[in-house]
Amino acid sequence: MAEIPESFHGLFERKTFAHVVTMFPNGMPHVSPVWVDYDVEDNRLLVNTEQHRQKTRNVERNPAVAASMLDPDDPYRYLSVSGEVEEVTTEGAREHIAALSQRYVGGEYPGEIVTERVLLRIRPERVFTSGDNE
C-alpha cells in the first residue's frame, strides 16, 4: 500500500477537485469530477457520492479506481492515486457531505439528495506526484 506524501495533504484542505476513474462493465473508463477528501489516520481517499450514481454502481462491480487532482494554485503540481475501493458505506456519509460543502461552497450542500449518500473509501496502491517543492 502506498501513502500520500505529507506535503500533499494540504490539497485536501482546499477546494481541490479530483477526477475519479471507474470502469463500466464493458471495460471502458468512466471519469467523474468530484469533491475529494483524505482520511490521514487511515490513509484512505474519500469520495462522497450517491447510491444511484454510475461511479457507485461501477465500483460495486469492479473496485479498481484512479483519481487525479491538480493543485488549485499551481496546475503543474499534481497528485495521482490508483487503488481499490475497499468499502462503500453510508455510515457518516451525510455528515461528510455537509463538511465537504463547507469547504467547497461555504454553506449547505447545493443539490438535492436523490438517493442515499455513500462514502467510497479508496485504499491507495500507487501514488504519483509532480511539482512538490515543499
DADADA-V797780 format. One record per residue. N is the residue number from 1. SS is DSSP state (2 for helix, 1 for strand, 0 for the rest). PHI is phi in whole degrees, 0 to 359 (none if undefined). Layout:
N/SS/PHI ; N/SS/PHI
//
This chain:
1/0/none ; 2/0/262 ; 3/0/243 ; 4/0/281 ; 5/0/302 ; 6/2/304 ; 7/2/294 ; 8/2/256 ; 9/2/300 ; 10/2/298 ; 11/2/300 ; 12/2/270 ; 13/2/249 ; 14/0/234 ; 15/0/280 ; 16/0/263 ; 17/1/268 ; 18/1/244 ; 19/1/250 ; 20/1/255 ; 21/1/253 ; 22/1/238 ; 23/1/243 ; 24/0/295 ; 25/0/303 ; 26/0/276 ; 27/0/92 ; 28/0/283 ; 29/1/283 ; 30/1/235 ; 31/1/245 ; 32/1/228 ; 33/1/283 ; 34/1/218 ; 35/1/285 ; 36/1/225 ; 37/1/217 ; 38/1/219 ; 39/1/268 ; 40/0/299 ; 41/0/294 ; 42/0/259 ; 43/0/52 ; 44/1/229 ; 45/1/284 ; 46/1/239 ; 47/1/237 ; 48/1/256 ; 49/1/215 ; 50/1/246 ; 51/0/303 ; 52/0/277 ; 53/0/288 ; 54/2/300 ; 55/2/297 ; 56/2/294 ; 57/2/298 ; 58/2/296 ; 59/2/287 ; 60/2/291 ; 61/2/272 ; 62/0/218 ; 63/0/284 ; 64/1/290 ; 65/1/217 ; 66/1/219 ; 67/1/219 ; 68/1/225 ; 69/1/216 ; 70/1/259 ; 71/1/297 ; 72/0/301 ; 73/0/263 ; 74/1/208 ; 75/1/294 ; 76/1/271 ; 77/1/253 ; 78/1/216 ; 79/1/229 ; 80/1/229 ; 81/1/231 ; 82/1/242 ; 83/1/183 ; 84/1/228 ; 85/1/284 ; 86/1/269 ; 87/1/205 ; 88/1/243 ; 89/1/224 ; 90/0/269 ; 91/0/298 ; 92/0/78 ; 93/2/292 ; 94/2/294 ; 95/2/295 ; 96/2/294 ; 97/2/293 ; 98/2/295 ; 99/2/293 ; 100/2/297 ; 101/2/300 ; 102/2/298 ; 103/2/291 ; 104/2/275 ; 105/2/235 ; 106/0/73 ; 107/0/188 ; 108/0/291 ; 109/0/304 ; 110/0/282 ; 111/0/254 ; 112/0/281 ; 113/0/273 ; 114/0/277 ; 115/0/237 ; 116/0/286 ; 117/1/287 ; 118/1/225 ; 119/1/255 ; 120/1/263 ; 121/1/260 ; 122/1/257 ; 123/1/271 ; 124/1/292 ; 125/1/254 ; 126/1/223 ; 127/1/231 ; 128/1/238 ; 129/1/224 ; 130/1/210 ; 131/0/79 ; 132/0/280 ; 133/0/255 ; 134/0/273
//
